[in-house]
């Protein structure tokens, strides 16, 4: 959350001419509700189940950019599926960068807490090990605009091929 996944994913899809699949957008379309509405009405567990289901339905036959929510790696079956689909990239940002970026948007369901800054720190601490284990490689996003991050991802993928 706040690493730039959606924006970088859009840029990469345009640059590479690949389709882009955003699991959050797919869940919202599937359930006919916005992500904040899904969390408010049905809770995080229902969202996570729908997230796993849309990921399962993705076709690995063609190259694509798949953008996921930050919590998708909490389920081992999702990590296994991401690996089946291709290269897993972690867009990494430090705590201060995430706090600054996330302070601009007030509609993040997991940040509807009395202390969003503390929640960001807690989520990062809890999830960092999952990101590290799931990713084939990480790209630092601190101090970089979306174009620079997209270029770094492309450069890294070229090296990995």
N, C-alpha and C positions, 0 to 999 in steps of 0.2 A: 504494500500500500504506500503510494507516494514515490515509488522508484521511477516512474515514467513508462511503465509497461504499455499502457494503451497508446500513448503518443509515439513511442519508439516503434511499437508494433505497426502502427499505421504507416510510418515512414518506411520501415523495412519492406512492407508489403508493396508499397508503390515502387521503391527502388528495385526490388527483385522481380516485380510483376507476378507475385504470388497472391493467392487469396489469403485473407486474414480472418481468423475465427477468434472471437472474444468470448470466453466462457461466461462471463458476467452478462453480456448482451444476450447470449443464447439462453441462459437461465431466465432472464427477464422476459424474453419472448415466449419461452416455453410455459411459464407460469402466468403470463399476462399481467405482471406487476413489476414495478421498479425494484431495484435491489433494496433500498430502504423500506419499501412496503413489504417485501418478502420477510425481511428480518422482523419488522414490527408485527406483522400478522401471524407469521408461522414460526419465526425464530431461526437461529443460526443452523440448527440441526437439519431443518427442512431445506434450507439453502444449500448446505454441504451435500445433501443427498442429490439434489437436482444438479449441482455442479459435477458430481461424479458421473451422473447419468449422461449429461451432454458430452462430457469428455469421452466416455465409453463409445458414444455414437460417431465420433469423428473418424473419418476415413484416412488411413495412412498411405493411400496409393499415390497421392500427388503431394508435391512440396507445398507447404503452407506456413504461414506465421500463425502460431496459436498463442493468444494472450490469455493468461489466467489470473484469477484473484490470488492474493498472497497466501491464503489459507489452504489452497488446493493440495499442497505438499504434506498436509497433516495426516492424510490417509495414504498408507503404503500402496494401495491399489491404484491410486491416482498417479503416484510417482512411477509405478511400473508401466502404466498406460502412457504417460508422457514419454518415457524412454522408448516404448514401442513406436511412438509417433515420430521421434527424431531427436535432435540435439536439444538439450535443456539448458537454457541460459538464465543465469541469476543476475538481474540488474540490481547491484548492491549500492546502498547509500548509507551514510553514517547517520546516527541518531539526530544530530542537529539539522542535517539536510532534510530528513524526513519530517521533523517537527515543523520546519519552516514551510515546506511544500504543503503539508497537510493542514496547516493553519489557514490556508486560503479557501478550503472547501469544507463546508459544515455538514455535508450530507453523508458522511461515512458512518454506517450503522455501528461498527465496532468502537467508534470514537464518541458515541453518545453517552459519555460518562462524566462525572463531576470533574475529573482531571484528565483531559485528553492527552496531554503531554506525557503523563505517567503511563497511560494506557499504551501509547506508542512505544515507549521504552520497554514495557512488559512484553508486548507482542513481538518486538524485535528480539528480545532476549530469548523468548520461548521458541521462536521460529528459526532463528539463525542456523541452528544445527541441521534443521530439516532442509533449508535452502542449500546449505553446503553439501549435504549428502545427495540431494536430488540433482544438482547442477553438474553438467559436463564442464562448464567454466563460468566464471563471473566477470562482469564488466562493471567497473566503478562508474557511478553516475554523478558523484559529487563534483560540483563546479563545471559540469559539462552540459551543453544544451542537447536537445533531442537528436539533432543531426550528428553531433560528435559521438553520441552513444551508439546510434545506428551504424555509423562507420566503424566503430570499434567492434561491434558485434559481427559485421560483415568480415572485417579483417581477421577476427578470431576464428570464424567458421572456415575461412580459406585455409588457415593454418591447420585446423583440425581435419580437413579433408584429405 
